Amino acid sequence: YTGVLLASHANPRRFLPSDRGLSDDMILGLAERGGVIGIVPYNRFLVPGWHPTDGRRNVSLSLVADAIDHVCQVTGDVQHVGIGTDFDGGFGYERVPEEINTIADLQKLVPLLAERGYTSDQINLIFHGNWLRTLRKGLPT
């Protein structure tokens, strides 16, 4: 297969030390193919050993920003990372960082990314631009 690759709901293995997480080599491979990785704001993918009985306390949205930043550092740019929430049925809000109560709360990531030095244009790519570009490239016209 020579087309675009997507990892729509995946986190770096650095934060998810299992086969479900992407190694840095996998991240680079996806980037080399023009792909996008959708970081999942799911506590189990952010905190090793997290269990639903642990609750939402002590799982911060900053961990999502850390995962996004890791992909950007590994690939050298922001072109290969997005957000893959899975809020529409994969899991409920009781399993996401404590700052998220609705989908609108994802905007709380903006200042966290800005604090790490990301520009407004780069943040827009992370939030939607990378997905749009990649889907347009991969879907028939």
C-alpha positions as CSV (number, residue, x, y, z in Angstrom):
1,Y,0.0,0.0,0.0
2,T,1.5,3.3,-1.0
3,G,-1.3,5.7,0.1
4,V,-1.6,7.9,3.1
5,L,-1.4,6.3,6.5
6,L,-3.4,7.5,9.5
7,A,-3.2,6.4,13.1
8,S,-6.5,8.1,14.0
9,H,-6.5,7.1,17.7
10,A,-2.9,6.4,18.9
11,N,-0.4,7.8,21.4
12,P,3.3,7.6,21.6
13,R,4.7,4.5,23.3
14,R,6.6,6.8,25.7
15,F,3.2,7.4,27.3
16,L,1.6,4.1,26.5
17,P,4.2,1.4,27.0
18,S,2.4,-1.4,25.2
19,D,1.9,-2.7,21.7
20,R,-1.0,-0.2,21.4
21,G,1.4,2.7,21.6
22,L,3.5,3.9,18.7
23,S,7.3,3.7,19.0
24,D,9.3,6.7,17.8
25,D,10.3,4.6,14.7
26,M,6.6,4.1,14.0
27,I,5.9,7.8,14.4
28,L,8.7,8.6,12.0
29,G,7.5,6.0,9.5
30,L,4.0,7.5,9.5
31,A,5.5,11.0,9.0
32,E,7.6,9.8,6.1
33,R,4.4,8.6,4.4
34,G,2.7,11.9,5.1
35,G,0.4,10.5,7.8
36,V,-1.2,11.9,10.8
37,I,-1.4,10.6,14.4
38,G,-4.5,11.4,16.4
39,I,-3.6,11.8,20.0
40,V,-6.2,10.2,22.2
41,P,-7.1,12.1,25.4
42,Y,-7.9,8.8,27.2
43,N,-6.4,8.4,30.6
44,R,-5.4,4.8,30.0
45,F,-3.3,6.0,27.0
46,L,-1.8,8.9,29.0
47,V,-0.9,7.3,32.4
48,P,0.7,3.8,32.5
49,G,-1.4,1.5,34.7
50,W,-4.4,3.9,34.9
51,H,-7.6,2.1,35.7
52,P,-11.2,3.5,35.6
53,T,-11.4,3.1,39.4
54,D,-8.6,5.6,39.7
55,G,-10.9,8.4,38.6
56,R,-10.0,11.6,36.8
57,R,-8.0,13.2,39.5
58,N,-4.4,13.7,38.8
59,V,-4.8,13.1,35.1
60,S,-4.2,16.5,33.5
61,L,-4.8,17.9,30.0
62,S,-1.1,18.8,30.1
63,L,-0.4,15.1,29.4
64,V,-2.3,15.4,26.1
65,A,-0.1,18.4,25.2
66,D,3.0,16.4,26.2
67,A,2.0,13.6,23.8
68,I,1.3,16.1,21.0
69,D,4.7,17.8,21.7
70,H,6.4,14.4,21.7
71,V,5.2,13.6,18.2
72,C,6.2,17.1,17.0
73,Q,9.7,16.7,18.5
74,V,10.2,13.2,17.0
75,T,9.0,14.3,13.5
76,G,10.6,17.8,13.6
77,D,7.3,19.6,12.8
78,V,3.6,19.9,13.5
79,Q,2.4,18.3,10.2
80,H,1.8,14.8,11.5
81,V,-0.2,15.2,14.7
82,G,-3.9,15.8,15.4
83,I,-6.4,15.0,18.0
84,G,-8.3,11.7,17.9
85,T,-10.9,12.0,20.7
86,D,-13.1,9.0,20.3
87,F,-15.6,10.9,22.5
88,D,-18.4,9.6,20.3
89,G,-18.6,6.2,21.8
90,G,-15.2,4.8,22.5
91,F,-15.3,5.8,26.2
92,G,-17.0,8.4,28.3
93,Y,-15.9,11.7,30.0
94,E,-15.2,9.8,33.2
95,R,-12.1,8.4,31.5
96,V,-10.5,11.6,30.2
97,P,-8.4,14.3,31.9
98,E,-10.2,16.1,34.6
99,E,-10.4,19.4,32.7
100,I,-12.6,17.9,29.9
101,N,-16.3,17.8,30.6
102,T,-17.5,18.5,27.0
103,I,-15.9,18.4,23.6
104,A,-15.7,22.2,23.8
105,D,-13.1,21.8,26.6
106,L,-10.5,20.7,24.1
107,Q,-9.9,24.4,23.5
108,K,-8.2,24.3,26.9
109,L,-5.3,22.7,25.0
110,V,-4.6,25.9,23.1
111,P,-2.9,27.8,25.9
112,L,-1.0,24.6,26.9
113,L,0.4,24.3,23.4
114,A,1.1,28.1,23.2
115,E,3.1,27.8,26.5
116,R,5.2,25.2,24.8
117,G,6.0,27.7,21.9
118,Y,3.4,26.6,19.3
119,T,2.0,29.4,17.2
120,S,-1.6,30.0,16.4
121,D,-1.1,28.6,12.9
122,Q,0.6,25.5,14.2
123,I,-2.2,25.0,16.8
124,N,-4.7,25.2,14.0
125,L,-2.9,22.5,12.1
126,I,-2.9,20.3,15.2
127,F,-6.6,20.9,15.8
128,H,-7.9,20.5,12.3
129,G,-5.6,21.5,9.5
130,N,-3.5,18.3,9.4
131,W,-6.6,16.1,9.3
132,L,-8.2,18.1,6.5
133,R,-5.0,18.2,4.4
134,T,-4.5,14.4,4.8
135,L,-8.1,13.4,4.2
136,R,-8.2,15.6,1.1
137,K,-5.0,14.0,-0.2
138,G,-6.2,10.4,0.5
139,L,-9.9,10.6,-0.5
140,P,-11.0,10.5,-4.2
141,T,-12.0,13.8,-5.7
